[in-house]
Amino acid sequence: MCLKYAEVEKSLGEIDHARGVHVFASQFSDPRSDVDFRNKWHEFEVQHGNEDTFREMLRIKRSVSASYSQTHFILPKYMMQKDQRLNID
């Protein structure tokens, strides 16, 4: 939903608003299971950002990844993906 909203803001020319949506949504995006969100945010910053906004994106990504790695729960979706990979090998 946040990616769609960011696209609407971008299409309206509101690049700063779209960036804010990406920053907000990153808090809720598990880096282990939501790679698509990370890739789209990266593409957005490459197209519309500058060196400072790109560095800020990388800082936020590291921070969110660290917070998810410190949690003691494992999401069922992540476990299912891990099991499927093990069955393939």
N, CA, C and O atoms as a CHARMM CRD file, in Angstrom:
* protein
*
  356
    1    1 MET  N      0.82200  -1.18600   0.00000 PROA 1      0.00000
    2    1 MET  CA     0.00000   0.00000   0.00000 PROA 1      0.00000
    3    1 MET  C      0.87200   1.25800   0.00000 PROA 1      0.00000
    4    1 MET  O      0.58900   2.22700  -0.70500 PROA 1      0.00000
    5    2 CYS  N      1.92400   1.22200   0.79600 PROA 2      0.00000
    6    2 CYS  CA     2.80600   2.38500   0.86400 PROA 2      0.00000
    7    2 CYS  C      3.52000   2.63000  -0.45900 PROA 2      0.00000
    8    2 CYS  O      3.74100   3.77600  -0.84900 PROA 2      0.00000
    9    3 LEU  N      3.87900   1.54800  -1.14900 PROA 3      0.00000
   10    3 LEU  CA     4.53200   1.72800  -2.44900 PROA 3      0.00000
   11    3 LEU  C      3.59100   2.38900  -3.44700 PROA 3      0.00000
   12    3 LEU  O      4.01400   3.23000  -4.23900 PROA 3      0.00000
   13    4 LYS  N      2.32600   2.01400  -3.41100 PROA 4      0.00000
   14    4 LYS  CA     1.34800   2.63800  -4.30400 PROA 4      0.00000
   15    4 LYS  C      1.18100   4.11600  -3.97100 PROA 4      0.00000
   16    4 LYS  O      1.10500   4.95600  -4.86700 PROA 4      0.00000
   17    5 TYR  N      1.12400   4.42700  -2.68000 PROA 5      0.00000
   18    5 TYR  CA     0.97900   5.81600  -2.26100 PROA 5      0.00000
   19    5 TYR  C      2.21100   6.63400  -2.66500 PROA 5      0.00000
   20    5 TYR  O      2.08800   7.77900  -3.10100 PROA 5      0.00000
   21    6 ALA  N      3.38600   6.04200  -2.51700 PROA 6      0.00000
   22    6 ALA  CA     4.61100   6.73700  -2.92100 PROA 6      0.00000
   23    6 ALA  C      4.60500   6.99100  -4.43500 PROA 6      0.00000
   24    6 ALA  O      5.06300   8.04000  -4.88800 PROA 6      0.00000
   25    7 GLU  N      4.09200   6.04100  -5.20800 PROA 7      0.00000
   26    7 GLU  CA     3.99500   6.23000  -6.65900 PROA 7      0.00000
   27    7 GLU  C      3.04400   7.37700  -7.00700 PROA 7      0.00000
   28    7 GLU  O      3.31600   8.15700  -7.91900 PROA 7      0.00000
   29    8 VAL  N      1.92700   7.47600  -6.27900 PROA 8      0.00000
   30    8 VAL  CA     0.98200   8.56900  -6.51800 PROA 8      0.00000
   31    8 VAL  C      1.65400   9.90400  -6.23300 PROA 8      0.00000
   32    8 VAL  O      1.55000  10.83900  -7.02600 PROA 8      0.00000
   33    9 GLU  N      2.34000   9.99100  -5.10200 PROA 9      0.00000
   34    9 GLU  CA     3.03800  11.23300  -4.75700 PROA 9      0.00000
   35    9 GLU  C      4.09400  11.57300  -5.80400 PROA 9      0.00000
   36    9 GLU  O      4.25000  12.73300  -6.18500 PROA 9      0.00000
   37   10 LYS  N      4.81400  10.55900  -6.26300 PROA 10     0.00000
   38   10 LYS  CA     5.84600  10.79400  -7.27900 PROA 10     0.00000
   39   10 LYS  C      5.22600  11.28000  -8.57700 PROA 10     0.00000
   40   10 LYS  O      5.76500  12.17600  -9.22700 PROA 10     0.00000
   41   11 SER  N      4.09000  10.69100  -8.96200 PROA 11     0.00000
   42   11 SER  CA     3.44500  11.10100 -10.20500 PROA 11     0.00000
   43   11 SER  C      2.90000  12.52200 -10.11900 PROA 11     0.00000
   44   11 SER  O      2.75100  13.19700 -11.13700 PROA 11     0.00000
   45   12 LEU  N      2.60700  12.97100  -8.91400 PROA 12     0.00000
   46   12 LEU  CA     2.14500  14.34800  -8.71700 PROA 12     0.00000
   47   12 LEU  C      3.30800  15.33700  -8.59900 PROA 12     0.00000
   48   12 LEU  O      3.09600  16.54300  -8.47200 PROA 12     0.00000
   49   13 GLY  N      4.51900  14.82200  -8.64300 PROA 13     0.00000
   50   13 GLY  CA     5.69200  15.68200  -8.54800 PROA 13     0.00000
   51   13 GLY  C      6.11500  15.96900  -7.12000 PROA 13     0.00000
   52   13 GLY  O      6.98400  16.81000  -6.89500 PROA 13     0.00000
   53   14 GLU  N      5.52700  15.29700  -6.16300 PROA 14     0.00000
   54   14 GLU  CA     5.84400  15.50000  -4.74500 PROA 14     0.00000
   55   14 GLU  C      6.90900  14.50200  -4.31200 PROA 14     0.00000
   56   14 GLU  O      6.62000  13.53900  -3.60200 PROA 14     0.00000
   57   15 ILE  N      8.13000  14.73900  -4.74400 PROA 15     0.00000
   58   15 ILE  CA     9.23600  13.81400  -4.49700 PROA 15     0.00000
   59   15 ILE  C      9.54500  13.71200  -3.00300 PROA 15     0.00000
   60   15 ILE  O      9.80700  12.62000  -2.49900 PROA 15     0.00000
   61   16 ASP  N      9.51700  14.84100  -2.29400 PROA 16     0.00000
   62   16 ASP  CA     9.79600  14.80900  -0.85900 PROA 16     0.00000
   63   16 ASP  C      8.73500  14.02900  -0.09800 PROA 16     0.00000
   64   16 ASP  O      9.05700  13.32300   0.85700 PROA 16     0.00000
   65   17 HSD  N      7.48100  14.14300  -0.50200 PROA 17     0.00000
   66   17 HSD  CA     6.41400  13.36600   0.14000 PROA 17     0.00000
   67   17 HSD  C      6.59300  11.87900  -0.13400 PROA 17     0.00000
   68   17 HSD  O      6.42000  11.05300   0.76200 PROA 17     0.00000
   69   18 ALA  N      6.93800  11.54000  -1.36700 PROA 18     0.00000
   70   18 ALA  CA     7.17200  10.13600  -1.71600 PROA 18     0.00000
   71   18 ALA  C      8.33700   9.57300  -0.91100 PROA 18     0.00000
   72   18 ALA  O      8.29400   8.42800  -0.46100 PROA 18     0.00000
   73   19 ARG  N      9.37000  10.37600  -0.73200 PROA 19     0.00000
   74   19 ARG  CA    10.51800   9.94100   0.07400 PROA 19     0.00000
   75   19 ARG  C     10.08500   9.71500   1.52700 PROA 19     0.00000
   76   19 ARG  O     10.50700   8.74800   2.16100 PROA 19     0.00000
   77   20 GLY  N      9.25700  10.59700   2.04000 PROA 20     0.00000
   78   20 GLY  CA     8.75100  10.43800   3.40000 PROA 20     0.00000
   79   20 GLY  C      7.93500   9.17100   3.57800 PROA 20     0.00000
   80   20 GLY  O      7.99800   8.52700   4.62500 PROA 20     0.00000
   81   21 VAL  N      7.17500   8.81500   2.56300 PROA 21     0.00000
   82   21 VAL  CA     6.39100   7.57100   2.61500 PROA 21     0.00000
   83   21 VAL  C      7.33600   6.37500   2.65900 PROA 21     0.00000
   84   21 VAL  O      7.10200   5.43100   3.41300 PROA 21     0.00000
   85   22 HSD  N      8.38900   6.40500   1.86700 PROA 22     0.00000
   86   22 HSD  CA     9.36100   5.31300   1.88200 PROA 22     0.00000
   87   22 HSD  C     10.02200   5.20000   3.25300 PROA 22     0.00000
   88   22 HSD  O     10.18000   4.09600   3.77500 PROA 22     0.00000
   89   23 VAL  N     10.40500   6.32300   3.83500 PROA 23     0.00000
   90   23 VAL  CA    11.04200   6.30600   5.15200 PROA 23     0.00000
   91   23 VAL  C     10.07800   5.73600   6.19000 PROA 23     0.00000
   92   23 VAL  O     10.46500   4.89700   7.00300 PROA 23     0.00000
   93   24 PHE  N      8.83400   6.18600   6.16400 PROA 24     0.00000
   94   24 PHE  CA     7.83500   5.70000   7.11800 PROA 24     0.00000
   95   24 PHE  C      7.59800   4.19800   6.94300 PROA 24     0.00000
   96   24 PHE  O      7.56000   3.45600   7.92400 PROA 24     0.00000
   97   25 ALA  N      7.44000   3.75600   5.70400 PROA 25     0.00000
   98   25 ALA  CA     7.13100   2.35200   5.43700 PROA 25     0.00000
   99   25 ALA  C      8.30200   1.43700   5.78300 PROA 25     0.00000
  100   25 ALA  O      8.10000   0.26000   6.08200 PROA 25     0.00000
  101   26 SER  N      9.51400   1.96300   5.74400 PROA 26     0.00000
  102   26 SER  CA    10.67600   1.12100   6.02400 PROA 26     0.00000
  103   26 SER  C     10.65500   0.56900   7.44700 PROA 26     0.00000
  104   26 SER  O     11.25100  -0.47500   7.70900 PROA 26     0.00000
  105   27 GLN  N      9.97900   1.25100   8.36300 PROA 27     0.00000
  106   27 GLN  CA     9.89300   0.77700   9.74200 PROA 27     0.00000
  107   27 GLN  C      9.12200  -0.53100   9.84100 PROA 27     0.00000
  108   27 GLN  O      9.35600  -1.32600  10.75100 PROA 27     0.00000
  109   28 PHE  N      8.20800  -0.75400   8.91300 PROA 28     0.00000
  110   28 PHE  CA     7.32500  -1.90900   8.96600 PROA 28     0.00000
  111   28 PHE  C      7.70800  -2.99500   7.97100 PROA 28     0.00000
  112   28 PHE  O      7.04600  -4.03000   7.88800 PROA 28     0.00000
  113   29 SER  N      8.75400  -2.76500   7.23300 PROA 29     0.00000
  114   29 SER  CA     9.17600  -3.69100   6.18400 PROA 29     0.00000
  115   29 SER  C     10.30500  -4.57300   6.70300 PROA 29     0.00000
  116   29 SER  O     11.41000  -4.09400   6.95600 PROA 29     0.00000
  117   30 ASP  N     10.02300  -5.85200   6.85700 PROA 30     0.00000
  118   30 ASP  CA    11.03700  -6.79600   7.31800 PROA 30     0.00000
  119   30 ASP  C     12.05200  -7.02100   6.19600 PROA 30     0.00000
  120   30 ASP  O     11.68500  -7.50200   5.12300 PROA 30     0.00000
  121   31 PRO  N     13.31100  -6.68200   6.42700 PROA 31     0.00000
  122   31 PRO  CA    14.31800  -6.81500   5.36600 PROA 31     0.00000
  123   31 PRO  C     14.52400  -8.25500   4.90000 PROA 31     0.00000
  124   31 PRO  O     14.98500  -8.48300   3.78100 PROA 31     0.00000
  125   32 ARG  N     14.18800  -9.21600   5.73900 PROA 32     0.00000
  126   32 ARG  CA    14.37900 -10.61500   5.37100 PROA 32     0.00000
  127   32 ARG  C     13.33300 -11.09400   4.37300 PROA 32     0.00000
  128   32 ARG  O     13.59500 -12.00300   3.58600 PROA 32     0.00000
  129   33 SER  N     12.15100 -10.48800   4.40200 PROA 33     0.00000
  130   33 SER  CA    11.08900 -11.01200   3.55400 PROA 33     0.00000
  131   33 SER  C     10.55500 -10.02200   2.52000 PROA 33     0.00000
  132   33 SER  O      9.85400 -10.42400   1.59200 PROA 33     0.00000
  133   34 ASP  N     10.87100  -8.74800   2.66300 PROA 34     0.00000
  134   34 ASP  CA    10.31700  -7.74100   1.74800 PROA 34     0.00000
  135   34 ASP  C     11.42100  -7.06400   0.94100 PROA 34     0.00000
  136   34 ASP  O     11.66800  -5.86700   1.08800 PROA 34     0.00000
  137   35 VAL  N     12.06900  -7.83000   0.10400 PROA 35     0.00000
  138   35 VAL  CA    13.18000  -7.32900  -0.70800 PROA 35     0.00000
  139   35 VAL  C     12.68200  -6.37500  -1.78500 PROA 35     0.00000
  140   35 VAL  O     13.38700  -5.43900  -2.16000 PROA 35     0.00000
  141   36 ASP  N     11.47100  -6.60500  -2.28400 PROA 36     0.00000
  142   36 ASP  CA    10.91200  -5.76400  -3.34300 PROA 36     0.00000
  143   36 ASP  C     10.80200  -4.30700  -2.89000 PROA 36     0.00000
  144   36 ASP  O     11.11800  -3.39300  -3.65200 PROA 36     0.00000
  145   37 PHE  N     10.35900  -4.09500  -1.66200 PROA 37     0.00000
  146   37 PHE  CA    10.25700  -2.73000  -1.13700 PROA 37     0.00000
  147   37 PHE  C     11.61400  -2.06000  -1.12600 PROA 37     0.00000
  148   37 PHE  O     11.73700  -0.90600  -1.53600 PROA 37     0.00000
  149   38 ARG  N     12.62600  -2.75700  -0.66900 PROA 38     0.00000
  150   38 ARG  CA    13.97900  -2.19100  -0.59700 PROA 38     0.00000
  151   38 ARG  C     14.50400  -1.83600  -1.98500 PROA 38     0.00000
  152   38 ARG  O     15.12000  -0.78700  -2.17400 PROA 38     0.00000
  153   39 ASN  N     14.26000  -2.70500  -2.94200 PROA 39     0.00000
  154   39 ASN  CA    14.73200  -2.44600  -4.30500 PROA 39     0.00000
  155   39 ASN  C     14.04300  -1.23000  -4.92500 PROA 39     0.00000
  156   39 ASN  O     14.68700  -0.42100  -5.59300 PROA 39     0.00000
  157   40 LYS  N     12.74200  -1.10600  -4.70200 PROA 40     0.00000
  158   40 LYS  CA    12.01700   0.03900  -5.26400 PROA 40     0.00000
  159   40 LYS  C     12.46100   1.34400  -4.61600 PROA 40     0.00000
  160   40 LYS  O     12.56200   2.36900  -5.29000 PROA 40     0.00000
  161   41 TRP  N     12.72600   1.31400  -3.31500 PROA 41     0.00000
  162   41 TRP  CA    13.21400   2.51600  -2.63400 PROA 41     0.00000
  163   41 TRP  C     14.58900   2.88300  -3.17500 PROA 41     0.00000
  164   41 TRP  O     14.87500   4.06100  -3.39300 PROA 41     0.00000
  165   42 HSD  N     15.43600   1.89400  -3.39200 PROA 42     0.00000
  166   42 HSD  CA    16.76800   2.13800  -3.94600 PROA 42     0.00000
  167   42 HSD  C     16.66000   2.78600  -5.32700 PROA 42     0.00000
  168   42 HSD  O     17.34200   3.77100  -5.60800 PROA 42     0.00000
  169   43 GLU  N     15.79900   2.23000  -6.19300 PROA 43     0.00000
  170   43 GLU  CA    15.60100   2.79500  -7.53000 PROA 43     0.00000
  171   43 GLU  C     15.08100   4.22700  -7.45300 PROA 43     0.00000
  172   43 GLU  O     15.50200   5.08600  -8.22800 PROA 43     0.00000
  173   44 PHE  N     14.16800   4.48400  -6.52100 PROA 44     0.00000
  174   44 PHE  CA    13.61600   5.82400  -6.34200 PROA 44     0.00000
  175   44 PHE  C     14.72700   6.81700  -6.00200 PROA 44     0.00000
  176   44 PHE  O     14.79400   7.89900  -6.58400 PROA 44     0.00000
  177   45 GLU  N     15.59400   6.45100  -5.06700 PROA 45     0.00000
  178   45 GLU  CA    16.67100   7.36300  -4.66300 PROA 45     0.00000
  179   45 GLU  C     17.69500   7.56100  -5.77100 PROA 45     0.00000
  180   45 GLU  O     18.26000   8.64600  -5.90700 PROA 45     0.00000
  181   46 VAL  N     17.93600   6.53400  -6.55300 PROA 46     0.00000
  182   46 VAL  CA    18.86600   6.68200  -7.67800 PROA 46     0.00000
  183   46 VAL  C     18.30700   7.67100  -8.69000 PROA 46     0.00000
  184   46 VAL  O     19.04600   8.48900  -9.23900 PROA 46     0.00000
  185   47 GLN  N     16.98900   7.59600  -8.94000 PROA 47     0.00000
  186   47 GLN  CA    16.37100   8.47500  -9.92900 PROA 47     0.00000
  187   47 GLN  C     16.18200   9.89900  -9.42200 PROA 47     0.00000
  188   47 GLN  O     16.41300  10.85600 -10.16100 PROA 47     0.00000
  189   48 HSD  N     15.76100  10.04800  -8.16400 PROA 48     0.00000
  190   48 HSD  CA    15.31500  11.35700  -7.68800 PROA 48     0.00000
  191   48 HSD  C     16.14400  11.93800  -6.55000 PROA 48     0.00000
  192   48 HSD  O     15.92800  13.08400  -6.15700 PROA 48     0.00000
  193   49 GLY  N     17.06500  11.18900  -6.02900 PROA 49     0.00000
  194   49 GLY  CA    17.79600  11.65400  -4.85700 PROA 49     0.00000
  195   49 GLY  C     19.12800  12.27300  -5.19400 PROA 49     0.00000
  196   49 GLY  O     19.51300  12.40600  -6.35600 PROA 49     0.00000
  197   50 ASN  N     19.81000  12.64400  -4.14800 PROA 50     0.00000
  198   50 ASN  CA    21.18000  13.13200  -4.28000 PROA 50     0.00000
  199   50 ASN  C     22.04100  12.31600  -3.30900 PROA 50     0.00000
  200   50 ASN  O     21.56400  11.35200  -2.71000 PROA 50     0.00000
  201   51 GLU  N     23.27400  12.69500  -3.16100 PROA 51     0.00000
  202   51 GLU  CA    24.18600  11.91900  -2.31600 PROA 51     0.00000
  203   51 GLU  C     23.70800  11.86700  -0.87100 PROA 51     0.00000
  204   51 GLU  O     23.82000  10.82600  -0.22300 PROA 51     0.00000
  205   52 ASP  N     23.18300  12.96200  -0.36200 PROA 52     0.00000
  206   52 ASP  CA    22.72800  13.00100   1.03000 PROA 52     0.00000
  207   52 ASP  C     21.50500  12.11500   1.26300 PROA 52     0.00000
  208   52 ASP  O     21.44200  11.38900   2.25500 PROA 52     0.00000
  209   53 THR  N     20.54000  12.17500   0.35200 PROA 53     0.00000
  210   53 THR  CA    19.33600  11.36000   0.54100 PROA 53     0.00000
  211   53 THR  C     19.65300   9.87600   0.35700 PROA 53     0.00000
  212   53 THR  O     19.04300   9.02300   1.00100 PROA 53     0.00000
  213   54 PHE  N     20.61300   9.56900  -0.52800 PROA 54     0.00000
  214   54 PHE  CA    21.00200   8.17500  -0.72000 PROA 54     0.00000
  215   54 PHE  C     21.69100   7.63900   0.53500 PROA 54     0.00000
  216   54 PHE  O     21.42800   6.51300   0.95800 PROA 54     0.00000
  217   55 ARG  N     22.56800   8.44300   1.12600 PROA 55     0.00000
  218   55 ARG  CA    23.21800   8.03300   2.37100 PROA 55     0.00000
  219   55 ARG  C     22.20800   7.85400   3.49900 PROA 55     0.00000
  220   55 ARG  O     22.31700   6.92300   4.29600 PROA 55     0.00000
  221   56 GLU  N     21.23600   8.74200   3.56200 PROA 56     0.00000
  222   56 GLU  CA    20.19300   8.63000   4.58100 PROA 56     0.00000
  223   56 GLU  C     19.40100   7.33800   4.39400 PROA 56     0.00000
  224   56 GLU  O     19.06900   6.67200   5.37400 PROA 56     0.00000
  225   57 MET  N     19.09700   6.97900   3.15100 PROA 57     0.00000
  226   57 MET  CA    18.39400   5.72500   2.87100 PROA 57     0.00000
  227   57 MET  C     19.22700   4.54100   3.36700 PROA 57     0.00000
  228   57 MET  O     18.69200   3.63600   4.00700 PROA 57     0.00000
  229   58 LEU  N     20.51200   4.54100   3.08100 PROA 58     0.00000
  230   58 LEU  CA    21.37200   3.44200   3.52600 PROA 58     0.00000
  231   58 LEU  C     21.43900   3.37400   5.05100 PROA 58     0.00000
  232   58 LEU  O     21.45500   2.28600   5.62500 PROA 58     0.00000
  233   59 ARG  N     21.47700   4.53400   5.70400 PROA 59     0.00000
  234   59 ARG  CA    21.51400   4.56600   7.16300 PROA 59     0.00000
  235   59 ARG  C     20.23300   3.97900   7.75000 PROA 59     0.00000
  236   59 ARG  O     20.27300   3.19600   8.69900 PROA 59     0.00000
  237   60 ILE  N     19.10100   4.36700   7.17300 PROA 60     0.00000
  238   60 ILE  CA    17.81600   3.85700   7.64900 PROA 60     0.00000
  239   60 ILE  C     17.71700   2.35600   7.41100 PROA 60     0.00000
  240   60 ILE  O     17.23000   1.62500   8.27400 PROA 60     0.00000
  241   61 LYS  N     18.16700   1.89400   6.26800 PROA 61     0.00000
  242   61 LYS  CA    18.14400   0.45800   5.97600 PROA 61     0.00000
  243   61 LYS  C     18.97000  -0.31600   7.00000 PROA 61     0.00000
  244   61 LYS  O     18.53600  -1.35800   7.49200 PROA 61     0.00000
  245   62 ARG  N     20.15900   0.19200   7.32000 PROA 62     0.00000
  246   62 ARG  CA    20.99400  -0.48500   8.31600 PROA 62     0.00000
  247   62 ARG  C     20.32200  -0.49400   9.68300 PROA 62     0.00000
  248   62 ARG  O     20.35100  -1.50000  10.39200 PROA 62     0.00000
  249   63 SER  N     19.72700   0.61900  10.04000 PROA 63     0.00000
  250   63 SER  CA    19.05600   0.73000  11.33600 PROA 63     0.00000
  251   63 SER  C     17.88000  -0.23000  11.44600 PROA 63     0.00000
  252   63 SER  O     17.72700  -0.91500  12.45700 PROA 63     0.00000
  253   64 VAL  N     17.05800  -0.28200  10.41800 PROA 64     0.00000
  254   64 VAL  CA    15.89700  -1.18000  10.43100 PROA 64     0.00000
  255   64 VAL  C     16.34900  -2.63100  10.41700 PROA 64     0.00000
  256   64 VAL  O     15.77100  -3.46300  11.11600 PROA 64     0.00000
  257   65 SER  N     17.37400  -2.95000   9.63200 PROA 65     0.00000
  258   65 SER  CA    17.89700  -4.31500   9.59900 PROA 65     0.00000
  259   65 SER  C     18.41600  -4.73000  10.97000 PROA 65     0.00000
  260   65 SER  O     18.20000  -5.86000  11.40800 PROA 65     0.00000
  261   66 ALA  N     19.10200  -3.81000  11.64500 PROA 66     0.00000
  262   66 ALA  CA    19.60800  -4.11500  12.98700 PROA 66     0.00000
  263   66 ALA  C     18.46600  -4.33400  13.97300 PROA 66     0.00000
  264   66 ALA  O     18.54000  -5.22300  14.82100 PROA 66     0.00000
  265   67 SER  N     17.42000  -3.53700  13.86800 PROA 67     0.00000
  266   67 SER  CA    16.30400  -3.69900  14.80600 PROA 67     0.00000
  267   67 SER  C     15.56300  -5.01000  14.56500 PROA 67     0.00000
  268   67 SER  O     15.10400  -5.64000  15.51800 PROA 67     0.00000
  269   68 TYR  N     15.43800  -5.43100  13.30300 PROA 68     0.00000
  270   68 TYR  CA    14.78100  -6.70200  13.00700 PROA 68     0.00000
  271   68 TYR  C     15.67600  -7.88700  13.39600 PROA 68     0.00000
  272   68 TYR  O     15.16500  -8.94700  13.75600 PROA 68     0.00000
  273   69 SER  N     16.98300  -7.72300  13.32800 PROA 69     0.00000
  274   69 SER  CA    17.86700  -8.82900  13.69400 PROA 69     0.00000
  275   69 SER  C     17.91500  -9.01600  15.20300 PROA 69     0.00000
  276   69 SER  O     18.28800 -10.09100  15.67400 PROA 69     0.00000
  277   70 GLN  N     17.54900  -7.99800  15.97200 PROA 70     0.00000
  278   70 GLN  CA    17.56600  -8.09400  17.43000 PROA 70     0.00000
  279   70 GLN  C     16.26200  -8.63500  17.99900 PROA 70     0.00000
  280   70 GLN  O     16.17900  -8.92400  19.19200 PROA 70     0.00000
  281   71 THR  N     15.25200  -8.77100  17.16200 PROA 71     0.00000
  282   71 THR  CA    13.98500  -9.30400  17.65800 PROA 71     0.00000
  283   71 THR  C     14.11600 -10.80000  17.87500 PROA 71     0.00000
  284   71 THR  O     14.89500 -11.47200  17.19900 PROA 71     0.00000
  285   72 HSD  N     13.36200 -11.30300  18.80600 PROA 72     0.00000
  286   72 HSD  CA    13.46800 -12.70400  19.17500 PROA 72     0.00000
  287   72 HSD  C     12.37200 -13.55500  18.55800 PROA 72     0.00000
  288   72 HSD  O     12.23300 -14.73200  18.88900 PROA 72     0.00000
  289   73 PHE  N     11.61100 -12.97400  17.67900 PROA 73     0.00000
  290   73 PHE  CA    10.58300 -13.74600  17.00500 PROA 73     0.00000
  291   73 PHE  C     10.97700 -13.94300  15.55000 PROA 73     0.00000
  292   73 PHE  O     11.69500 -13.13200  14.96500 PROA 73     0.00000
  293   74 ILE  N     10.49700 -15.02400  14.98900 PROA 74     0.00000
  294   74 ILE  CA    10.73000 -15.30200  13.57700 PROA 74     0.00000
  295   74 ILE  C      9.36600 -15.40700  12.92300 PROA 74     0.00000
  296   74 ILE  O      8.51100 -16.17500  13.36400 PROA 74     0.00000
  297   75 LEU  N      9.17300 -14.64800  11.89200 PROA 75     0.00000
  298   75 LEU  CA     7.88700 -14.63800  11.22200 PROA 75     0.00000
  299   75 LEU  C      7.61400 -15.96700  10.52900 PROA 75     0.00000
  300   75 LEU  O      8.51800 -16.54900   9.92900 PROA 75     0.00000
  301   76 PRO  N      6.38300 -16.45000  10.60500 PROA 76     0.00000
  302   76 PRO  CA     6.05000 -17.72300   9.94800 PROA 76     0.00000
  303   76 PRO  C      6.35200 -17.71600   8.45300 PROA 76     0.00000
  304   76 PRO  O      6.79700 -18.72700   7.90900 PROA 76     0.00000
  305   77 LYS  N      6.11600 -16.58900   7.78400 PROA 77     0.00000
  306   77 LYS  CA     6.38500 -16.50500   6.35000 PROA 77     0.00000
  307   77 LYS  C      7.86800 -16.74000   6.07400 PROA 77     0.00000
  308   77 LYS  O      8.22800 -17.44500   5.13100 PROA 77     0.00000
  309   78 TYR  N      8.72300 -16.14500   6.90100 PROA 78     0.00000
  310   78 TYR  CA    10.16500 -16.31300   6.73400 PROA 78     0.00000
  311   78 TYR  C     10.56100 -17.76700   6.96400 PROA 78     0.00000
  312   78 TYR  O     11.39200 -18.30800   6.23500 PROA 78     0.00000
  313   79 MET  N      9.97500 -18.39200   7.96400 PROA 79     0.00000
  314   79 MET  CA    10.28600 -19.79200   8.24300 PROA 79     0.00000
  315   79 MET  C      9.85400 -20.68700   7.09100 PROA 79     0.00000
  316   79 MET  O     10.56400 -21.62700   6.73600 PROA 79     0.00000
  317   80 MET  N      8.70200 -20.40400   6.50900 PROA 80     0.00000
  318   80 MET  CA     8.22500 -21.20000   5.38200 PROA 80     0.00000
  319   80 MET  C      9.16700 -21.06500   4.19300 PROA 80     0.00000
  320   80 MET  O      9.46100 -22.05400   3.52100 PROA 80     0.00000
  321   81 GLN  N      9.64000 -19.85500   3.92900 PROA 81     0.00000
  322   81 GLN  CA    10.57800 -19.64400   2.82700 PROA 81     0.00000
  323   81 GLN  C     11.86900 -20.39900   3.08300 PROA 81     0.00000
  324   81 GLN  O     12.43800 -21.00100   2.17200 PROA 81     0.00000
  325   82 LYS  N     12.32700 -20.36700   4.32500 PROA 82     0.00000
  326   82 LYS  CA    13.55000 -21.06100   4.68500 PROA 82     0.00000
  327   82 LYS  C     13.38100 -22.57600   4.50700 PROA 82     0.00000
  328   82 LYS  O     14.27800 -23.24400   3.99400 PROA 82     0.00000
  329   83 ASP  N     12.22100 -23.12000   4.93600 PROA 83     0.00000
  330   83 ASP  CA    11.95200 -24.54000   4.76800 PROA 83     0.00000
  331   83 ASP  C     11.90300 -24.92700   3.29700 PROA 83     0.00000
  332   83 ASP  O     12.39600 -25.99000   2.92000 PROA 83     0.00000
  333   84 GLN  N     11.32000 -24.08300   2.47100 PROA 84     0.00000
  334   84 GLN  CA    11.22200 -24.37400   1.04200 PROA 84     0.00000
  335   84 GLN  C     12.60700 -24.40100   0.41100 PROA 84     0.00000
  336   84 GLN  O     12.88200 -25.23400  -0.45300 PROA 84     0.00000
  337   85 ARG  N     13.47200 -23.50100   0.83600 PROA 85     0.00000
  338   85 ARG  CA    14.84500 -23.49200   0.30600 PROA 85     0.00000
  339   85 ARG  C     15.59100 -24.76000   0.72200 PROA 85     0.00000
  340   85 ARG  O     16.36400 -25.31500  -0.05900 PROA 85     0.00000
  341   86 LEU  N     15.36000 -25.20900   1.93700 PROA 86     0.00000
  342   86 LEU  CA    16.01900 -26.41900   2.40300 PROA 86     0.00000
  343   86 LEU  C     15.53900 -27.64400   1.63100 PROA 86     0.00000
  344   86 LEU  O     16.32200 -28.55200   1.35200 PROA 86     0.00000
  345   87 ASN  N     14.25700 -27.67000   1.28800 PROA 87     0.00000
  346   87 ASN  CA    13.71500 -28.79900   0.54000 PROA 87     0.00000
  347   87 ASN  C     14.22800 -28.84200  -0.89000 PROA 87     0.00000
  348   87 ASN  O     14.32400 -29.91700  -1.48200 PROA 87     0.00000
  349   88 ILE  N     14.55400 -27.69300  -1.44700 PROA 88     0.00000
  350   88 ILE  CA    15.05400 -27.62700  -2.81300 PROA 88     0.00000
  351   88 ILE  C     16.47800 -28.17600  -2.87200 PROA 88     0.00000
  352   88 ILE  O     16.84900 -28.86500  -3.82200 PROA 88     0.00000
  353   89 ASP  N     17.27400 -27.86200  -1.84300 PROA 89     0.00000
  354   89 ASP  CA    18.69100 -28.30500  -1.83100 PROA 89     0.00000
  355   89 ASP  C     18.78800 -29.74800  -1.65100 PROA 89     0.00000
  356   89 ASP  O     19.89100 -30.29300  -1.61600 PROA 89     0.00000
